Amino acid sequence: MKFDYDNVINGKIIIEELEVQSFEMNLYLVKLKIDGSSGMLYQNKALKRFHSAEQIRDEFKSVHVVKAWMVHESPYDEMIGNPPKSSTSMTLPFSMT
């Protein structure tokens, strides 16, 4: 499912879950769960990109978010010649304030 940025930000929507997906080079994407449906956040038919955690907090300050966390994917072990891990992601709580 795709969620439209303008509808989410300007609507009276309760976000059950907000997952910040953190990638290298200050790239963040947002996955939402609203009314039991999960999907990525889009704007103008493209994934909505954020460049900092603070930008996400600022843009969602008027929206009620029940639960939020950040998932960070790290390719560093493979980059330095170590064998790949079965899971290279780390999940952390994400404060919306």
C-alpha positions as CSV (number, residue, x, y, z in Angstrom):
1,M,0.0,0.0,0.0
2,K,1.1,3.6,-0.7
3,F,0.3,6.5,1.7
4,D,0.2,10.0,0.2
5,Y,2.3,12.5,2.2
6,D,-0.2,15.4,1.8
7,N,-3.1,13.2,2.9
8,V,-1.3,11.9,6.0
9,I,0.1,15.3,7.1
10,N,-3.0,17.4,6.4
11,G,-5.6,14.8,7.5
12,K,-6.9,13.9,11.0
13,I,-5.1,10.5,10.8
14,I,-3.8,8.4,13.7
15,I,-0.6,6.6,12.7
16,E,-0.5,3.3,14.6
17,E,3.1,2.6,13.7
18,L,5.8,4.8,12.1
19,E,9.0,3.0,11.0
20,V,11.9,5.1,10.0
21,Q,14.2,3.2,7.6
22,S,17.7,4.6,7.9
23,F,20.2,4.2,5.0
24,E,23.7,5.6,4.4
25,M,24.3,9.1,3.2
26,N,21.5,10.7,5.3
27,L,18.6,9.0,3.5
28,Y,15.5,8.1,5.5
29,L,12.3,6.5,4.2
30,V,9.1,6.1,6.3
31,K,6.8,3.1,6.5
32,L,3.4,3.6,8.1
33,K,0.6,1.5,9.6
34,I,-2.8,3.2,9.5
35,D,-6.1,1.5,10.2
36,G,-4.3,-1.9,10.1
37,S,-2.8,-1.3,6.6
38,S,1.0,-0.9,6.2
39,G,2.8,0.9,3.4
40,M,5.4,3.3,2.4
41,L,5.0,7.1,2.4
42,Y,4.9,8.7,-1.1
43,Q,4.8,12.2,-2.5
44,N,4.1,13.0,-6.1
45,K,4.3,9.3,-7.1
46,A,7.8,8.8,-5.6
47,L,9.0,7.6,-2.2
48,K,9.1,10.5,0.2
49,R,12.7,11.0,1.2
50,F,13.9,12.7,4.4
51,H,17.4,13.9,5.1
52,S,17.5,13.8,8.9
53,A,15.6,12.4,11.8
54,E,14.8,15.9,12.9
55,Q,13.1,16.6,9.5
56,I,10.8,13.6,10.1
57,R,9.9,14.9,13.6
58,D,9.2,18.4,12.3
59,E,7.0,17.2,9.4
60,F,5.0,14.8,11.6
61,K,4.6,17.1,14.6
62,S,0.9,17.7,13.9
63,V,0.1,14.0,13.4
64,H,-0.7,11.6,16.2
65,V,1.8,8.8,16.2
66,V,1.2,5.9,18.6
67,K,4.5,4.0,18.2
68,A,7.7,4.8,16.3
69,W,11.1,3.1,15.8
70,M,14.1,3.3,13.5
71,V,15.6,0.5,11.5
72,H,19.2,1.0,10.4
73,E,20.7,-1.3,7.7
74,S,24.5,-1.5,7.9
75,P,26.6,-3.1,5.1
76,Y,29.9,-2.4,7.0
77,D,30.9,-6.0,7.7
78,E,30.8,-6.8,4.0
79,M,32.5,-3.6,3.1
80,I,35.5,-4.4,5.2
81,G,35.8,-8.0,4.0
82,N,34.0,-9.7,6.9
83,P,31.5,-12.4,6.1
84,P,27.9,-11.1,5.8
85,K,25.8,-11.4,8.9
86,S,22.4,-13.1,8.7
87,S,20.9,-9.8,9.9
88,T,22.6,-6.5,9.5
89,S,19.7,-4.4,10.7
90,M,19.3,-2.7,14.1
91,T,16.0,-1.6,15.5
92,L,15.9,1.3,17.9
93,P,13.1,3.3,19.6
94,F,12.4,6.6,17.8
95,S,11.1,9.6,19.7
96,M,8.8,11.9,17.9
97,T,9.5,14.8,20.3
